[in-house]
Amino acid sequence: MQTVSISILNPNFRYTPAMHTNLHEAFERIRREQDMQKPPLVLPCSSEQTALVLN
């Protein structure tokens, strides 16, 4: 994932006051996006025909 930073001197920069943000929602969204990028964890079981997959 590539991050693009915008300078505050750029006329397209829009300041958002802290009272108009929701950090809880932002961090939940970031966690969801990171979880979607992770490959599932596959754990072998005692039988070769079965595996436990954790998402």
N, CA, C and O atoms as a GROMACS GRO file, in nm:
protein
  220
    1MET      N    1   0.084  -0.117   0.000
    1MET     CA    2   0.000   0.000   0.000
    1MET      C    3   0.089   0.124   0.000
    1MET      O    4   0.181   0.134   0.081
    2GLN      N    5   0.063   0.216  -0.088
    2GLN     CA    6   0.143   0.336  -0.100
    2GLN      C    7   0.069   0.451  -0.032
    2GLN      O    8  -0.051   0.470  -0.054
    3THR      N    9   0.140   0.526   0.048
    3THR     CA   10   0.082   0.640   0.117
    3THR      C   11   0.124   0.768   0.048
    3THR      O   12   0.241   0.788   0.017
    4VAL      N   13   0.028   0.854   0.022
    4VAL     CA   14   0.055   0.982  -0.040
    4VAL      C   15   0.038   1.089   0.066
    4VAL      O   16  -0.069   1.100   0.126
    5SER      N   17   0.140   1.168   0.089
    5SER     CA   18   0.128   1.275   0.186
    5SER      C   19   0.099   1.406   0.112
    5SER      O   20   0.151   1.432   0.004
    6ILE      N   21   0.015   1.486   0.173
    6ILE     CA   22  -0.023   1.614   0.116
    6ILE      C   23   0.031   1.724   0.207
    6ILE      O   24   0.009   1.721   0.328
    7SER      N   25   0.100   1.816   0.151
    7SER     CA   26   0.153   1.927   0.228
    7SER      C   27   0.040   2.021   0.270
    7SER      O   28  -0.057   2.039   0.197
    8ILE      N   29   0.055   2.079   0.387
    8ILE     CA   30  -0.046   2.177   0.429
    8ILE      C   31  -0.039   2.304   0.346
    8ILE      O   32  -0.129   2.387   0.351
    9LEU      N   33   0.069   2.318   0.270
    9LEU     CA   34   0.081   2.434   0.182
    9LEU      C   35   0.010   2.411   0.048
    9LEU      O   36  -0.009   2.505  -0.029
   10ASN      N   37  -0.028   2.286   0.022
   10ASN     CA   38  -0.100   2.253  -0.101
   10ASN      C   39  -0.242   2.310  -0.091
   10ASN      O   40  -0.309   2.290   0.011
   11PRO      N   41  -0.290   2.380  -0.193
   11PRO     CA   42  -0.425   2.438  -0.187
   11PRO      C   43  -0.536   2.332  -0.178
   11PRO      O   44  -0.648   2.363  -0.137
   12ASN      N   45  -0.505   2.207  -0.213
   12ASN     CA   46  -0.605   2.100  -0.204
   12ASN      C   47  -0.614   2.039  -0.063
   12ASN      O   48  -0.702   1.957  -0.037
   13PHE      N   49  -0.525   2.078   0.027
   13PHE     CA   50  -0.526   2.027   0.162
   13PHE      C   51  -0.647   2.081   0.237
   13PHE      O   52  -0.674   2.201   0.237
   14ARG      N   53  -0.718   1.989   0.302
   14ARG     CA   54  -0.835   2.029   0.382
   14ARG      C   55  -0.811   1.989   0.526
   14ARG      O   56  -0.796   1.871   0.557
   15TYR      N   57  -0.808   2.086   0.614
   15TYR     CA   58  -0.790   2.061   0.757
   15TYR      C   59  -0.920   2.011   0.816
   15TYR      O   60  -1.027   2.066   0.788
   16THR      N   61  -0.912   1.908   0.898
   16THR     CA   62  -1.029   1.855   0.966
   16THR      C   63  -1.007   1.872   1.116
   16THR      O   64  -0.916   1.811   1.173
   17PRO      N   65  -1.089   1.954   1.182
   17PRO     CA   66  -1.073   1.971   1.325
   17PRO      C   67  -1.095   1.838   1.399
   17PRO      O   68  -1.174   1.754   1.356
   18ALA      N   69  -1.025   1.821   1.511
   18ALA     CA   70  -1.033   1.697   1.587
   18ALA      C   71  -1.176   1.664   1.628
   18ALA      O   72  -1.213   1.547   1.634
   19MET      N   73  -1.256   1.765   1.657
   19MET     CA   74  -1.394   1.738   1.700
   19MET      C   75  -1.480   1.680   1.587
   19MET      O   76  -1.589   1.630   1.612
   20HIS      N   77  -1.432   1.686   1.464
   20HIS     CA   78  -1.505   1.631   1.350
   20HIS      C   79  -1.448   1.499   1.301
   20HIS      O   80  -1.480   1.453   1.192
   21THR      N   81  -1.363   1.438   1.383
   21THR     CA   82  -1.305   1.309   1.347
   21THR      C   83  -1.354   1.203   1.445
   21THR      O   84  -1.400   1.235   1.554
   22ASN      N   85  -1.344   1.080   1.404
   22ASN     CA   86  -1.380   0.969   1.491
   22ASN      C   87  -1.265   0.868   1.483
   22ASN      O   88  -1.262   0.783   1.394
   23LEU      N   89  -1.171   0.879   1.575
   23LEU     CA   90  -1.054   0.792   1.572
   23LEU      C   91  -1.090   0.646   1.587
   23LEU      O   92  -1.026   0.559   1.528
   24HIS      N   93  -1.193   0.618   1.666
   24HIS     CA   94  -1.235   0.479   1.684
   24HIS      C   95  -1.274   0.417   1.550
   24HIS      O   96  -1.231   0.306   1.518
   25GLU      N   97  -1.353   0.487   1.472
   25GLU     CA   98  -1.394   0.438   1.340
   25GLU      C   99  -1.273   0.424   1.247
   25GLU      O  100  -1.262   0.327   1.173
   26ALA      N  101  -1.184   0.521   1.252
   26ALA     CA  102  -1.066   0.518   1.164
   26ALA      C  103  -0.979   0.396   1.195
   26ALA      O  104  -0.935   0.328   1.103
   27PHE      N  105  -0.954   0.369   1.323
   27PHE     CA  106  -0.870   0.255   1.359
   27PHE      C  107  -0.940   0.123   1.330
   27PHE      O  108  -0.874   0.027   1.291
   28GLU      N  109  -1.071   0.116   1.347
   28GLU     CA  110  -1.145  -0.005   1.312
   28GLU      C  111  -1.135  -0.033   1.162
   28GLU      O  112  -1.118  -0.148   1.121
   29ARG      N  113  -1.146   0.072   1.080
   29ARG     CA  114  -1.134   0.057   0.935
   29ARG      C  115  -0.994   0.008   0.898
   29ARG      O  116  -0.979  -0.081   0.814
   30ILE      N  117  -0.893   0.066   0.961
   30ILE     CA  118  -0.755   0.025   0.932
   30ILE      C  119  -0.734  -0.121   0.971
   30ILE      O  120  -0.671  -0.196   0.896
   31ARG      N  121  -0.787  -0.163   1.087
   31ARG     CA  122  -0.773  -0.303   1.129
   31ARG      C  123  -0.842  -0.397   1.031
   31ARG      O  124  -0.788  -0.502   0.996
   32ARG      N  125  -0.961  -0.359   0.985
   32ARG     CA  126  -1.032  -0.443   0.887
   32ARG      C  127  -0.951  -0.456   0.759
   32ARG      O  128  -0.938  -0.566   0.705
   33GLU      N  129  -0.896  -0.345   0.709
   33GLU     CA  130  -0.817  -0.348   0.587
   33GLU      C  131  -0.692  -0.435   0.604
   33GLU      O  132  -0.656  -0.510   0.513
   34GLN      N  133  -0.627  -0.425   0.720
   34GLN     CA  134  -0.508  -0.507   0.744
   34GLN      C  135  -0.545  -0.654   0.756
   34GLN      O  136  -0.471  -0.740   0.707
   35ASP      N  137  -0.657  -0.684   0.820
   35ASP     CA  138  -0.700  -0.824   0.833
   35ASP      C  139  -0.732  -0.886   0.697
   35ASP      O  140  -0.709  -1.005   0.676
   36MET      N  141  -0.785  -0.806   0.605
   36MET     CA  142  -0.819  -0.857   0.472
   36MET      C  143  -0.693  -0.887   0.393
   36MET      O  144  -0.696  -0.971   0.303
   37GLN      N  145  -0.582  -0.821   0.424
   37GLN     CA  146  -0.457  -0.841   0.350
   37GLN      C  147  -0.379  -0.961   0.401
   37GLN      O  148  -0.293  -1.013   0.331
   38LYS      N  149  -0.407  -1.006   0.523
   38LYS     CA  150  -0.335  -1.119   0.580
   38LYS      C  151  -0.382  -1.250   0.518
   38LYS      O  152  -0.502  -1.270   0.500
   39PRO      N  153  -0.289  -1.338   0.486
   39PRO     CA  154  -0.332  -1.471   0.440
   39PRO      C  155  -0.386  -1.549   0.560
   39PRO      O  156  -0.340  -1.528   0.672
   40PRO      N  157  -0.481  -1.640   0.537
   40PRO     CA  158  -0.536  -1.717   0.649
   40PRO      C  159  -0.427  -1.805   0.711
   40PRO      O  160  -0.337  -1.852   0.641
   41LEU      N  161  -0.438  -1.826   0.840
   41LEU     CA  162  -0.344  -1.911   0.912
   41LEU      C  163  -0.393  -2.054   0.906
   41LEU      O  164  -0.504  -2.084   0.951
   42VAL      N  165  -0.311  -2.143   0.851
   42VAL     CA  166  -0.349  -2.284   0.838
   42VAL      C  167  -0.264  -2.364   0.936
   42VAL      O  168  -0.141  -2.363   0.928
   43LEU      N  169  -0.331  -2.434   1.026
   43LEU     CA  170  -0.262  -2.516   1.125
   43LEU      C  171  -0.285  -2.662   1.093
   43LEU      O  172  -0.400  -2.705   1.080
   44PRO      N  173  -0.179  -2.740   1.081
   44PRO     CA  174  -0.198  -2.883   1.054
   44PRO      C  175  -0.256  -2.953   1.176
   44PRO      O  176  -0.224  -2.920   1.290
   45CYS      N  177  -0.342  -3.050   1.150
   45CYS     CA  178  -0.399  -3.132   1.256
   45CYS      C  179  -0.330  -3.268   1.255
   45CYS      O  180  -0.241  -3.292   1.174
   46SER      N  181  -0.372  -3.356   1.344
   46SER     CA  182  -0.309  -3.487   1.353
   46SER      C  183  -0.335  -3.571   1.228
   46SER      O  184  -0.253  -3.655   1.192
   47SER      N  185  -0.448  -3.549   1.162
   47SER     CA  186  -0.479  -3.623   1.040
   47SER      C  187  -0.431  -3.543   0.920
   47SER      O  188  -0.447  -3.421   0.917
   48GLU      N  189  -0.373  -3.608   0.822
   48GLU     CA  190  -0.323  -3.537   0.703
   48GLU      C  191  -0.437  -3.487   0.615
   48GLU      O  192  -0.416  -3.399   0.531
   49GLN      N  193  -0.556  -3.540   0.634
   49GLN     CA  194  -0.669  -3.500   0.551
   49GLN      C  195  -0.739  -3.376   0.605
   49GLN      O  196  -0.826  -3.320   0.537
   50THR      N  197  -0.704  -3.332   0.723
   50THR     CA  198  -0.775  -3.223   0.786
   50THR      C  199  -0.676  -3.112   0.823
   50THR      O  200  -0.563  -3.139   0.863
   51ALA      N  201  -0.720  -2.990   0.811
   51ALA     CA  202  -0.641  -2.876   0.855
   51ALA      C  203  -0.734  -2.775   0.918
   51ALA      O  204  -0.849  -2.763   0.878
   52LEU      N  205  -0.685  -2.703   1.014
   52LEU     CA  206  -0.762  -2.599   1.080
   52LEU      C  207  -0.724  -2.466   1.018
   52LEU      O  208  -0.606  -2.429   1.017
   53VAL      N  209  -0.823  -2.393   0.965
   53VAL     CA  210  -0.797  -2.266   0.901
   53VAL      C  211  -0.855  -2.156   0.989
   53VAL      O  212  -0.974  -2.157   1.022
   54LEU      N  213  -0.771  -2.060   1.028
   54LEU     CA  214  -0.813  -1.949   1.111
   54LEU      C  215  -0.805  -1.821   1.030
   54LEU      O  216  -0.701  -1.792   0.972
   55ASN      N  217  -0.912  -1.745   1.026
   55ASN     CA  218  -0.912  -1.617   0.955
   55ASN      C  219  -0.901  -1.504   1.053
   55ASN      O  220  -0.900  -1.388   1.014
   0.00000   0.00000   0.00000
